[in-house]
Amino acid sequence: MKKPVKNALALFFDLAAASLSTGFCAKGAVYDFEDDAEGTTENFPAPNSSPPSTPKNNNDSLEKIAKDVCACSACKLGAGRKNAVPGEGVPHPLVLVVGEGPGADEDASGRPFVGPAGQKLDEMLASIGLSRSKNCFIANIVKCRPPGNRDPESDETRLCMRFLERQIDLLQPLLILSAGRTSTANLLQTGEGITRLRGIWKSFRGIPLLPTFHPSYLLRDPNQKKFAWEDMKSLCRRLAELNPQYEAETGALRAARKI
């Protein structure tokens, strides 16, 4: 703070105090403040300790995000892709499914979860009355295929997460289903394995999030399907609590399957 500002504030408080105590404004004292050292700031307490959130762009849209994804070259994944894979589904979904990243089939088509793992995901969703064409949106942590289907690297996920966050701001899903270790680790910023996390409700940006096994893992190890089914039942029950229309549409299904 500069010296003139300090002097003006001191004079103001002196005059205010005199007025309150005597009923008139006496002449204030003269102070000899010094300017604060360059680069210092006042340590006023912040209203909360959370970092400020990124302002929402009211002019954003799913179409604009898709165009931005397809034009992106921020990381090295963009140079090796055939197609970027922004995501697909309905604009106001009950559930947002988040996977790791595109594979070979997705890179070829520009659509998420269309290979064998995608078919398994569609079966999992259909088992509780969900689908990408009716009430879900499907996206990934990274929008371009990592070479050889390797795990995305930290700089790639960091640069690409902004697209997913924009999508979430627009979609406002009731629930998020995090499919697999990589998506769960990046959404929750955790090093815990998916075996420990699956089936336990968490939260991302204020939205309830349920981690589960990736469909490709279930194809490799069918013995894990029973655990994924428990997760889908938990997802179904939570949706029924939150959405009366879903509860009504799937009531018979839930009764028949004892969900």
QUIGIPE-V221796 format. One line per field, one symbol per residue. burial: 1 if it has 16 or more other ideal C-beta (glycine too) atoms within 10 Angstrom, else 0. A space follows every 10 residues. Layout:
BEGIN
burial = ???
END
This chain:
BEGIN
burial = 0000010000 0001000000 0000000100 0000000000 0000000000 0000000000 0100110111 0100101100 1011111110 0011111111 1110111001 1111101101 1101101111 0100111111 1111110000 0100011011 0011011101 1011111111 1111111100 0001001110 0101000111 1111111100 0001100110 1111110111 0010010001 000100001
END
